[in-house]
Amino acid sequence: MNKYEYLDCCKEQLLNVFKLTKNHKKDEQLKFRTEGFIHAGKALGVISHEEAVGIIAQAHFEVFGESIESRQNRKASLKEAVAKGDETFINIPAYQRLKL
């Protein structure tokens, strides 16, 4: 297996993890296995840290349609609004809240 095949394999595993997360069906064992696979690639020198970060960001964007940072910021803002009792979150239709 060469570097590009390894990166493709990492991406496929990441896509599976992110798709499950998007559908609210997290699989912690699959997530940890994928993290271990990526870590092994870095430890063996097959891929660099930058390549790993890049493939994670790419797979995340493909599944969620936004960067990891923007999704984290959006979710943090929503959690903060809920904690403060901000009514605007409650006024969002349920089908849209599920996407958040």
N, C-alpha and C positions, 0 to 999 in steps of 0.2 A: 504494500500500500504506500503510495507516494503522498506528498504533502497535500496535493489538491484533492485526492480521494479522501484523505483524512478530514480535510475541511468540509467536504461535501457530506461526509458521514456525521460530523459534528452538527452541521446545519440541519440535517434531517432530524436528528435527535432533538435539537432545540425547537424546531418547528412543532414537533409532537408535544413537547412540554408546554410551549406557549399556547397551542391550540386547546389543550386540555384546560389550561388556566383561563383562557378566554371563555370557555364553556362552563366555568365554575366546577370543574372536575379535576382538581389538582391531584397529582400523583407524586407524592414526595419521594418515593423510591426511584421513580424514573428520573425525577429532577436531580437527585443525588448521584445516580448512575451517570447521567449526562455531564454533571459537573466533574465527576471523577475521570470521565473519558477525556474531557478537555484538559484537565490538570495533567493527566498522563501524557498527552501530546506535548504539552509545554515542558514537562520534566524530561521527556526523552529527546527534546530538541526538534521534534517534528514540526511544531508550529511555535510562533512567537506569541508573547503576551498581547501584542498589538493585533495580530491576526485573530486571536481568540476574541478579543474585545470587539473587533470589527464584525466577525461572523455572528456574535451574539446580538449586536445592534441591528445587523441586517435582518436576521430572522425575526427579531422583535418587531421591527418596522413592517415586515411582510404580514405578520399576523394581526398586529394591533393598529397599524396604519399611523403610528406616531412613534417618536423616539422614546427611549426608556426614560430619559429625564423629563420630557414633557408629560408623560403618563404619570410619573411619580408626583410631579408638581400638581397636576390636575386632581389626582386622587387625594393628595394631602389637603388641598383647598376644600374639597368636598367633605372630608372627614372633619376638618376644622369648622365648616359651616354647620354640620350636623351637631357637633359638640356644643356650639354656641346657640343652637336652637334656631338657626337661620331658616325662616319659612320658605325661602326661594327654592331650596332643595326639595322640600315636600311638594312644591307646586310643579315640579318636573314630572311629566307622565312616567308611569312605572316602566313602560317599555324602553324609555330612554335612560332611566336610572340603571336598569339592568346592564346597559352597555358601559356604564361608568365603572 
